[in-house]
Structure formats: structure tokens, C-alpha cells
């Protein structure tokens, strides 16, 4: 957009060697502790389909307490069939993204119950804000993927709101998007919408995955029914799953980072194993979300030194299994302030140094994940744009050395007017989207606006100038007809269920 320094769409790779915080021997120690946990303690599985899948695969299943135990050799064997890299196919093929190796994908925030901005304050998530947020995400090319719903549209019926969400993604986004993994129904509907958007069959989706979802364990050591069903549905059709335990050290996992990482690893491997039982070769991402709590209050803390350490170690664990790795840009700040910025900078740096493949959420997260912020979305977009520039190669050649410019200026001069500078000044340095680098007097005379206030102006401009949907109107009509039909079917099905009770 004219006047806004938005970076163009580009697939990113990380050229830097990942930082390693533990030795290879220590990685193996965590691995052995994890498979021992799965073999001796096991995981409680609340869903019948997942329990049956493990039983059929030869796992030790105690149906009296729904505990599943995996032999260490079986765990090792199952995880070997997961692919090291995979591609996710978007409506616009130019927006396809690749996971694994040195590839890096930035995702948007997903799942908050609340939404906030400077004008209207914090409020319950609603569908109008949901649509606006998705439209702003569509304009930010540094964000590669939508994150499964930037906020919860609480003003829509729970049973069918996923259909309105999917319709929004399909119409507004050329990028890949995440579906809801909480049960079989929302996954099935997402498959159908995706087939309509891309003009393909479900068999085609197996060959060309288009959907992704996050499946969480209910830490410690529990997989609930809807999450298990969602994982199974995704795997049946070869769609990627981000297997993510929610292990907060001191609350849902041991207070020691080594213990928290061992539990995280066990739960992640358990989900990987289930996906490969359902369909060997199902793409899966090793999700890591280990942070810590504030031991004075029990509140989750993010962007902490401990979370950075866990990020670095998690990257090593994911590479040990040859799996793409997901980490997050998270903050516990309740407003878009200095803490929100430095929490996020710590989190993003930890992920990047650790060799992350999927940064999700990458932008918009506030208040420990309870709130999606329009201003935080812009602040994070600035962080992601700057980080993506850091990844670009440094040119070192005769032209870039500038020897002639140095000779022309000589001792005590300046380089503003040299030919070398004039040839490059427009593209030599990163141009900020949000940051204000002007001197105090110029900044003050222009309104003395803070970064948060400037972010408020930017997101509103992006929304106002967002281009119309590029989706074929006939496809939009087909999706609308599908959504209307499914709402009727779900209403009838739920009515029969209620009557049977």
C-alpha cells in the first residue's frame, strides 16, 4: 500500500546454524525419559476412537482407567514414518508454504476469547471483529498463514460458528489457514470447504495437503476425546497436525525445565505416534509451548529466560526426530506496552535462534493468549518484518565494499552525497512499518504519538484499503450454499440428539 512499508510476500529460510543449549547426550537423556514415561506411566485417553486405534496397533491399553502405554521400541518405530518436510497448498499456489528443514513460516494469532483495540477497549470476541481481523491479516504479507481463528466469534452459535469462520477464511484469504481440530465435525467441514475453494477432491488433498490444525494434549498426560477425534480425522486425509502439549513448568509439568521438557516430549511423541497409526506418513509438526508460571500467583509467564531455554532445547528435540518444529511469539502483558514488546522480542529471538519452522502464534497475541489485539498485530508484524530482513544474505562484493566512495570522501568527510550512496539510499536499509526514527522535535510536532497509537492508525488504514476478495463469485456461492446446508443438518442432528436424551 502506498506510504506503508509493507514487505512483499516471500518464502523464508533461516541461513543460521541453530543454537544448541544442551549436549547430544542430554538430548538422549530427555528422549529416554520421555519414552520411559510413555512405557511405564502412559497417557490417559478419553476418546473411544483414539483408544481403539492404539489398541489395534498393539499398545498396552488398560480400559479400566483408559491408560495407554507404548513400548519404547514401538514409539521409536512409529515416529520414523512422519515426513521431515512437507508443503501446504493455498488457494493461490504462489502462497504455498513449506515446513521443515530451514524453512520458516510465520502464522497469525489463533483462539483468543477476547479482542481489543485502543478505540473500543477489551471486549468479547464477535464475528464483525473476526472478519476485520482476518482482512488485516490478508494485507500483511509477512504473515504466511492464518492461525485457526484470530478470535472467537462468541456471538455465533457454538455448534455452527466454525462454518462462518471457514467461509471467511475461504473468501478473504489467498493464504493457507488452520481449521479447528476440536472434534471430527469441524475437520470434516473444513475438508469440504477446502475442496470447494481449490476445486479438488479429498483424494487430491491427501496428495496435496491444504489444511493444518493444532492438537493439544491436556497436560499432564491426557488426551481428551474431541482432540483425539480431530487428530484422527486430519490424519485419515493426510492433513498436517501441529502436536502441541501445553506444559507450563511448575503447574502442568515439573518445575524443572528438564522435567518439563521430558513431559512435553513424551506427550508430543504420543500424538505423533497416533497420527502415524492412523495413516503412516501423515505430516506432523513437533509443537513446543513450554514456558513457566509466576510462582507467586500461578499465572502463566511468557517471553521469559526459561521459555527461551525451552525453545532452544525443543528445537534440538524436534531435529532429533527429523520433524518440523513449532514455537510461539507470546506475551503475558495485558496491554500493548513495553512489556508486550520485549516479551515478544525475547520469544521471537528464542524461536529464530533455535531454528523454528512454524512461528505460531506469530502476531497479535496478548494477555497470555486470552486476547487478540489489533495494535499488537501491527507491532508483531514490525518484529517479523525486521527478523525476516535479518535472514536475508549480506552482500559482500566489489560494488558493496564502496572503495571508490571511501577514497572520494577521504578523512573527515561524509557519505550522504556520494554516487555510491545515491545509487542505493532508497533500498540500502530496512524501512520500518511502525517504528519512528525521526528526532524528538519532528516527532513532537507530528503529534508525539506512541508506537501503540501509530499501530492503531496503521491497522485501520490496512482495513480501509484492503482489496476485495479475488475468489471466483461462483465458488463463493457454492461455499455459501454448503454453509447453509450444513447449518440445517447440524441443527437437525443436534435436535435428534437432544430428543434422544
C-alpha positions as CSV (number, residue, x, y, z in Angstrom):
1,X,0.0,0.0,0.0
2,X,1.4,3.5,-0.8
3,X,3.1,5.1,2.1
4,X,3.2,1.9,4.2
5,X,6.4,0.0,4.4
6,X,5.0,-3.5,3.9
7,X,7.4,-6.2,2.8
8,X,6.4,-8.3,-0.1
9,X,5.4,-12.0,0.2
10,X,8.4,-14.3,0.2
11,X,9.1,-17.8,1.5
12,X,11.7,-17.6,4.2
13,X,14.6,-19.8,5.0
14,X,16.9,-19.5,8.0
15,X,20.6,-19.5,7.0
16,X,21.9,-19.5,10.5
17,X,23.0,-22.6,12.4
18,X,20.6,-23.3,15.3
19,X,21.8,-22.5,18.7
20,X,22.1,-25.6,20.9
21,X,21.7,-25.3,24.7
22,X,22.1,-29.0,25.6
23,X,24.5,-31.6,24.5
24,X,23.7,-34.5,22.3
25,X,23.9,-36.8,25.3
26,X,21.5,-34.6,27.2
27,X,19.0,-34.7,24.3
28,X,19.2,-38.5,24.5
29,X,18.6,-38.3,28.3
30,X,15.4,-36.4,27.7
31,X,14.4,-38.8,25.0
32,X,14.9,-41.8,27.2
33,X,13.0,-40.2,30.0
34,X,10.1,-39.5,27.6
35,X,9.8,-42.9,26.1
36,X,10.1,-44.4,29.6
37,X,7.2,-42.2,30.7
38,X,5.1,-43.4,27.8
39,X,6.0,-47.0,28.6
40,X,5.7,-47.0,32.4
41,X,3.2,-44.2,33.2
42,X,1.3,-43.8,29.9
43,X,-1.3,-41.3,28.8
44,X,-5.0,-41.2,29.7
45,X,-7.0,-41.3,26.5
46,X,-10.6,-40.1,26.9
47,X,-11.8,-40.7,23.3
48,X,-13.0,-44.1,22.2
49,X,-11.7,-43.8,18.7
50,X,-8.2,-43.0,19.8
51,X,-8.3,-45.7,22.4
52,X,-9.3,-48.2,19.8
53,X,-6.6,-47.1,17.4
54,X,-3.9,-47.6,20.0
55,X,-5.3,-51.0,21.0
56,X,-5.4,-52.1,17.3
57,X,-1.8,-51.0,16.9
58,X,-0.7,-53.3,19.8
59,X,-0.2,-50.7,22.5
60,X,-0.9,-51.7,26.1
61,X,-4.4,-50.4,26.8
62,X,-5.9,-50.5,30.3
63,X,-9.6,-49.8,29.6
64,X,-10.4,-49.6,33.3
65,X,-8.6,-46.2,33.6
66,X,-8.3,-45.5,29.9
67,X,-4.5,-45.5,30.2
68,X,-2.4,-46.2,27.1
69,X,1.2,-47.3,27.4
70,X,3.6,-47.5,24.4
71,X,6.6,-49.8,24.3
72,X,9.7,-47.6,23.7
73,X,10.7,-49.6,20.6
74,X,7.1,-49.1,19.2
75,X,7.3,-45.4,19.9
76,X,10.6,-45.2,18.0
77,X,9.3,-47.1,15.1
78,X,6.1,-45.1,14.7
79,X,7.7,-41.7,14.7
80,X,10.1,-42.7,11.9
81,X,7.3,-42.6,9.3
82,X,6.5,-38.9,9.7
83,X,7.9,-36.8,6.9
84,X,10.8,-34.4,7.5
85,X,9.4,-31.8,5.2
86,X,6.0,-31.1,3.6
87,X,4.2,-28.4,1.6
88,X,0.8,-26.9,2.4
89,X,-1.2,-25.8,-0.6
90,X,-3.0,-22.5,-0.6
91,X,-5.9,-21.2,-2.8
92,X,-3.2,-19.1,-4.6
93,X,-0.3,-21.5,-5.4
94,X,2.1,-18.6,-5.0
95,X,1.1,-18.6,-1.3
96,X,2.0,-22.3,-0.7
97,X,4.3,-22.8,2.3
98,X,6.9,-25.4,3.1
99,X,7.6,-26.8,6.6
100,X,10.7,-28.4,7.8
101,X,14.4,-28.1,7.1
102,X,15.5,-24.5,7.2
103,X,12.1,-23.2,6.1
104,X,10.3,-20.6,8.2
105,X,6.6,-19.9,8.3
106,X,5.0,-17.0,10.3
107,X,1.4,-17.6,11.5
108,X,-1.1,-15.2,13.0
109,X,-2.7,-15.5,16.4
110,X,-5.4,-18.1,16.9
111,X,-8.1,-18.8,19.5
112,X,-8.4,-15.8,21.9
113,X,-11.8,-15.3,23.5
114,X,-11.4,-11.6,23.6
115,X,-10.4,-8.8,21.2
116,X,-9.1,-5.3,21.9
117,X,-8.1,-2.1,20.3
118,X,-7.4,1.5,21.5
119,X,-10.8,2.8,20.3
120,X,-13.2,0.3,21.8
121,X,-11.1,-1.4,24.5
122,X,-11.3,-5.1,25.6
123,X,-14.5,-6.9,24.6
124,X,-15.8,-10.4,24.0
125,X,-14.8,-11.8,20.6
126,X,-17.5,-11.3,17.9
127,X,-17.9,-12.1,14.3
128,X,-17.6,-8.5,13.0
129,X,-14.2,-8.1,14.6
130,X,-13.3,-11.6,13.5
131,X,-13.9,-10.6,9.8
132,X,-12.0,-7.4,10.2
133,X,-9.0,-9.1,11.8
134,X,-8.8,-11.7,9.0
135,X,-8.9,-8.9,6.5
136,X,-6.0,-7.1,8.1
137,X,-4.1,-10.4,8.2
138,X,-4.7,-10.8,4.5
139,X,-2.9,-7.4,3.9
140,X,0.2,-8.4,5.8
141,X,2.4,-10.5,3.5
142,X,5.0,-11.1,6.2
143,X,2.3,-13.3,7.8
144,X,2.2,-16.5,5.8
145,X,-0.6,-18.3,7.4
146,X,-3.9,-17.7,9.3
147,X,-3.9,-19.3,12.7
148,X,-7.3,-21.1,13.1
149,X,-9.4,-18.1,14.0
150,X,-7.8,-14.9,15.3
151,X,-10.5,-14.6,17.9
152,X,-13.6,-16.5,19.0
153,X,-16.9,-15.2,17.4
154,X,-18.8,-15.6,20.6
155,X,-22.0,-14.0,19.2
156,X,-22.4,-17.0,16.8
157,X,-23.8,-20.4,17.9
158,X,-21.1,-22.7,19.1
159,X,-22.3,-25.7,17.0
160,X,-22.0,-23.9,13.7
161,X,-19.7,-20.9,14.2
162,X,-16.8,-22.8,12.6
163,X,-18.7,-22.7,9.3
164,X,-18.8,-18.9,9.3
165,X,-15.2,-18.9,10.2
166,X,-14.2,-21.2,7.4
167,X,-16.3,-19.2,4.9
168,X,-14.4,-16.0,6.0
169,X,-11.0,-17.7,5.5
170,X,-12.0,-19.1,2.1
171,X,-13.3,-15.8,0.8
172,X,-10.8,-13.4,2.3
173,X,-7.5,-15.3,2.2
174,X,-5.3,-16.5,-0.6
175,X,-3.0,-17.9,2.1
176,X,-3.2,-21.2,3.9
177,X,-5.4,-21.3,7.0
178,X,-5.9,-23.6,10.0
179,X,-9.1,-25.4,10.8
180,X,-10.5,-26.2,14.2
181,X,-9.3,-29.6,15.5
182,X,-11.7,-29.9,18.4
183,X,-13.7,-32.9,17.1
184,X,-14.5,-34.7,13.8
185,X,-17.3,-32.4,12.7
186,X,-15.2,-29.2,12.2
187,X,-12.5,-31.1,10.5
188,X,-14.9,-32.7,8.0
189,X,-16.5,-29.4,7.2
190,X,-13.1,-27.8,6.7
191,X,-12.1,-30.5,4.2
192,X,-15.3,-29.9,2.3
193,X,-14.8,-26.1,2.2
194,X,-11.2,-26.6,1.1
195,X,-12.2,-28.9,-1.7
196,X,-14.7,-26.3,-3.0
197,X,-12.1,-23.5,-2.8
198,X,-9.4,-25.4,-4.6
199,X,-11.6,-27.3,-6.9
200,X,-10.2,-30.7,-5.8
201,X,-11.3,-33.9,-4.2
202,X,-10.5,-35.3,-0.8
203,X,-8.2,-37.8,-2.5
204,X,-6.4,-34.8,-4.0
205,X,-6.0,-33.3,-0.6
206,X,-4.1,-36.4,0.6
207,X,-1.6,-35.8,-2.2
208,X,-1.6,-32.0,-1.7
209,X,-2.4,-31.1,1.9
210,X,-4.2,-27.8,2.3
211,X,-5.3,-27.7,6.0
212,X,-3.4,-27.6,9.3
213,X,-4.7,-27.7,12.8
214,X,-3.2,-27.7,16.3
215,X,-3.9,-30.7,18.6
216,X,-3.1,-30.1,22.3
217,X,-2.7,-32.6,25.0
218,X,-4.4,-31.8,28.2
219,X,-1.2,-31.7,30.2
220,X,-0.2,-33.6,32.2
221,X,-0.5,-36.8,30.2
222,X,-4.1,-36.7,29.0
223,X,-5.6,-36.6,25.5
224,X,-9.3,-35.6,25.6
225,X,-11.9,-37.1,23.2
226,X,-12.6,-34.2,20.8
227,X,-8.9,-33.5,20.3
228,X,-8.2,-37.2,19.7
229,X,-11.1,-37.3,17.2
230,X,-9.8,-34.2,15.4
231,X,-6.3,-35.6,15.1
232,X,-7.7,-38.9,13.7
233,X,-9.9,-37.1,11.1
234,X,-6.9,-34.9,9.9
235,X,-4.7,-38.0,9.7
236,X,-7.2,-40.0,7.8
237,X,-7.0,-37.5,5.0
238,X,-3.2,-36.8,5.3
239,X,-3.6,-33.2,6.6
240,X,-0.9,-31.9,8.8
241,X,-1.2,-31.7,12.6
242,X,0.7,-29.5,15.0
243,X,1.1,-31.7,18.0
244,X,1.4,-29.4,21.0
245,X,1.5,-30.2,24.7
246,X,0.7,-27.2,26.9
247,X,3.4,-27.7,29.5
248,X,3.8,-24.8,31.9
249,X,6.7,-25.6,34.3
250,X,5.5,-25.6,37.9
251,X,1.8,-26.1,37.0
252,X,1.1,-28.6,34.3
253,X,4.6,-30.1,34.3
254,X,7.6,-30.4,36.7
255,X,9.1,-27.1,37.9
256,X,12.5,-28.1,36.5
257,X,13.0,-27.3,32.8
258,X,14.5,-30.7,32.2
259,X,11.4,-32.3,33.7
260,X,9.0,-30.1,31.8
261,X,10.8,-30.8,28.5
262,X,10.7,-34.6,29.2
263,X,7.0,-34.4,29.7
264,X,6.5,-32.2,26.7
265,X,8.5,-34.6,24.6
266,X,6.5,-37.6,25.8
267,X,3.2,-36.0,25.0
268,X,4.3,-34.7,21.6
269,X,5.6,-38.2,20.7
270,X,2.4,-39.7,21.8
271,X,0.5,-37.5,19.3
272,X,3.0,-38.2,16.6
273,X,2.5,-41.9,17.2
274,X,-1.3,-41.7,17.0
275,X,-1.1,-39.8,13.7
276,X,1.2,-42.4,12.2
277,X,-1.0,-45.3,13.5
278,X,-4.0,-43.7,11.6
279,X,-2.0,-43.0,8.4
280,X,1.7,-43.6,8.2
281,X,3.3,-40.6,6.5
282,X,0.8,-38.1,7.9
283,X,2.6,-34.7,8.0
284,X,3.1,-33.6,11.6
285,X,4.8,-30.7,13.3
286,X,6.5,-31.0,16.7
287,X,4.8,-28.4,18.8
288,X,6.6,-26.9,21.8
289,X,4.9,-24.5,24.1
290,X,6.8,-25.0,27.4
291,X,7.1,-21.9,29.5
292,X,6.8,-21.3,33.2
293,X,4.3,-19.8,35.7
294,X,4.8,-17.0,38.1
295,X,5.2,-19.0,41.3
296,X,3.8,-16.1,43.4
297,X,0.4,-16.1,41.5
298,X,0.3,-19.2,39.4
299,X,-0.2,-17.0,36.3
300,X,1.4,-18.1,33.0
301,X,4.5,-16.2,32.0
302,X,5.9,-15.8,28.5
303,X,9.0,-14.4,26.9
304,X,10.9,-15.4,30.0
305,X,14.5,-16.7,30.1
306,X,13.1,-20.1,30.9
307,X,10.9,-20.1,27.9
308,X,13.8,-19.1,25.7
309,X,15.9,-22.0,27.1
310,X,13.0,-24.4,26.5
311,X,12.7,-23.1,22.9
312,X,16.3,-23.8,22.2
313,X,16.1,-27.3,23.7
314,X,12.8,-28.0,21.9
315,X,14.4,-27.2,18.6
316,X,17.1,-29.8,19.3
317,X,14.5,-32.4,20.2
318,X,12.5,-31.8,17.1
319,X,15.6,-32.2,14.9
320,X,16.5,-35.4,16.8
321,X,13.3,-36.9,15.3
322,X,13.6,-35.1,11.9
323,X,10.3,-33.2,12.5
324,X,9.4,-29.6,11.6
325,X,9.2,-27.6,14.8
326,X,6.6,-25.1,16.0
327,X,7.3,-22.4,18.6
328,X,5.4,-19.1,19.5
329,X,5.5,-15.4,19.9
330,X,3.8,-15.0,23.2
331,X,3.5,-12.3,25.9
332,X,1.7,-12.2,29.3
333,X,1.3,-8.4,29.1
334,X,-2.3,-7.2,29.4
335,X,-1.8,-4.2,27.1
336,X,0.3,-3.2,24.1
337,X,3.2,-1.7,26.1
338,X,6.9,-2.1,26.6
339,X,6.4,-5.5,28.3
340,X,4.4,-6.7,25.3
341,X,7.3,-5.7,23.0
342,X,10.1,-7.2,25.0
343,X,8.3,-10.4,25.8
344,X,7.6,-10.9,22.1
345,X,11.1,-9.9,21.1
346,X,12.5,-12.5,23.6
347,X,10.1,-15.2,22.3
348,X,10.8,-14.5,18.6
349,X,14.5,-14.4,19.1
350,X,14.5,-17.6,21.1
351,X,12.5,-19.3,18.3
352,X,14.6,-18.0,15.5
353,X,17.9,-18.9,17.2
354,X,16.5,-22.4,17.8
355,X,15.7,-22.9,14.1
356,X,11.9,-22.7,14.3
357,X,9.9,-23.8,11.2
358,X,6.5,-22.5,12.3
359,X,6.1,-19.5,14.5
360,X,2.6,-19.7,15.7
361,X,1.2,-17.5,17.0
362,X,3.5,-15.1,15.3
363,X,1.4,-11.9,15.6
364,X,-1.4,-10.5,17.6
365,X,-1.2,-12.5,20.8
366,X,-1.9,-10.5,24.1
367,X,-2.8,-11.3,27.7
368,X,-1.4,-14.8,27.7
369,X,-3.4,-15.7,24.7
370,X,-6.8,-14.6,26.1
371,X,-6.9,-11.5,23.8
372,X,-6.3,-10.7,20.1
373,X,-5.1,-7.1,19.8
374,X,-5.3,-5.1,16.6
375,X,-2.4,-2.9,17.7
376,X,-0.3,-5.9,18.8
377,X,-0.8,-7.4,15.4
378,X,0.9,-4.4,13.8
379,X,3.7,-4.3,16.4
380,X,4.4,-8.0,15.8
381,X,4.3,-7.5,12.1
382,X,7.1,-5.0,12.5
383,X,9.1,-7.5,14.6
384,X,8.5,-10.2,11.9
385,X,9.5,-7.9,9.1
386,X,12.7,-6.9,10.8
387,X,13.5,-10.5,11.6
388,X,12.8,-11.6,8.0
389,X,15.3,-8.9,6.9
390,X,17.9,-10.2,9.3
391,X,17.6,-13.6,7.4
392,X,18.5,-12.0,4.1
393,X,22.1,-12.6,2.9
394,X,24.7,-9.9,3.4
395,X,26.1,-8.7,0.1
396,X,29.9,-8.7,0.0
397,X,31.4,-7.9,-3.4
398,X,33.4,-5.2,-5.1
399,X,30.4,-2.9,-5.6
400,X,29.2,-3.2,-2.0
401,X,32.7,-2.6,-0.5
402,X,32.4,1.0,-1.7
403,X,36.1,1.5,-2.0
404,X,35.7,4.4,-4.5
405,X,33.3,6.2,-2.2
406,X,35.8,5.9,0.7
407,X,38.5,7.3,-1.5
408,X,36.3,10.1,-2.7
409,X,35.3,11.2,0.8
410,X,38.6,10.8,2.4
411,X,39.3,11.7,6.1
412,X,36.7,13.7,7.9
413,X,34.0,13.9,5.2
414,X,30.6,12.4,4.9
415,X,28.9,9.9,2.5
416,X,25.5,11.5,2.0
417,X,26.2,12.9,-1.4
418,X,28.5,10.2,-2.9
419,X,27.4,8.3,-6.0
420,X,27.6,5.1,-4.1
421,X,25.0,6.4,-1.5
422,X,22.7,8.0,-4.1
423,X,22.5,4.7,-6.1
424,X,21.5,2.8,-3.0
425,X,19.8,5.1,-0.5
426,X,16.2,4.0,-1.2
427,X,16.9,0.3,-0.7
428,X,20.0,0.2,1.4
429,X,18.2,-0.1,4.8
430,X,15.1,-1.6,6.2
431,X,12.2,0.9,6.1
432,X,10.0,0.5,9.2
433,X,6.3,-0.2,9.2
434,X,5.7,1.1,12.7
435,X,8.9,2.5,14.2
436,X,9.5,6.2,14.2
437,X,13.2,7.2,13.7
438,X,12.7,10.9,13.5
439,X,14.3,13.3,16.0
440,X,12.3,14.5,19.0
441,X,11.2,17.9,17.6
442,X,9.9,16.4,14.4
443,X,8.1,13.6,16.3
444,X,6.6,16.0,18.8
445,X,5.4,18.4,16.1
446,X,3.7,15.5,14.3
447,X,1.5,14.6,17.3
448,X,4.0,12.9,19.6
449,X,2.3,9.5,19.0
450,X,3.5,6.4,20.8
451,X,4.1,3.2,18.9
452,X,0.8,1.8,20.1
453,X,-1.0,4.9,18.8
454,X,0.7,4.6,15.4
455,X,-0.2,0.9,15.2
456,X,-3.8,1.9,15.7
457,X,-3.7,4.2,12.7
458,X,-1.9,1.6,10.6
459,X,-4.4,-1.3,11.2
460,X,-7.3,0.9,10.5
461,X,-5.8,2.1,7.2
462,X,-5.0,-1.5,6.2
463,X,-8.5,-2.5,6.8
464,X,-10.0,0.5,5.0
465,X,-7.7,-0.1,2.0
466,X,-7.9,-3.9,1.9
467,X,-8.5,-5.1,-1.6
468,X,-11.7,-7.1,-2.4
469,X,-11.7,-10.8,-2.5
470,X,-10.2,-12.5,-5.5
471,X,-12.3,-15.7,-5.1
472,X,-14.4,-16.6,-8.1
473,X,-18.0,-15.5,-7.2
474,X,-19.3,-18.9,-8.3
475,X,-17.1,-20.6,-5.7
476,X,-18.3,-18.1,-3.1
477,X,-21.9,-19.0,-3.9
478,X,-21.0,-22.7,-3.7
479,X,-19.4,-22.2,-0.2
480,X,-22.4,-20.2,0.9
481,X,-24.8,-23.0,-0.2
482,X,-22.6,-25.5,1.6
483,X,-22.6,-23.5,4.8
484,X,-26.4,-23.0,4.8
485,X,-26.9,-26.7,4.2
486,X,-24.6,-27.8,6.9
487,X,-26.2,-25.4,9.4
488,X,-29.5,-27.1,8.7
489,X,-28.1,-30.6,9.0
490,X,-26.3,-29.8,12.3
491,X,-29.5,-28.2,13.7
492,X,-31.5,-31.4,12.9
493,X,-28.8,-33.7,14.2
494,X,-28.5,-31.8,17.5
495,X,-32.3,-31.7,17.8
496,X,-32.4,-35.5,17.4
497,X,-29.7,-36.0,20.0
498,X,-31.5,-33.7,22.5
499,X,-34.7,-35.7,21.9
500,X,-33.0,-39.0,22.5
501,X,-31.8,-37.7,25.9
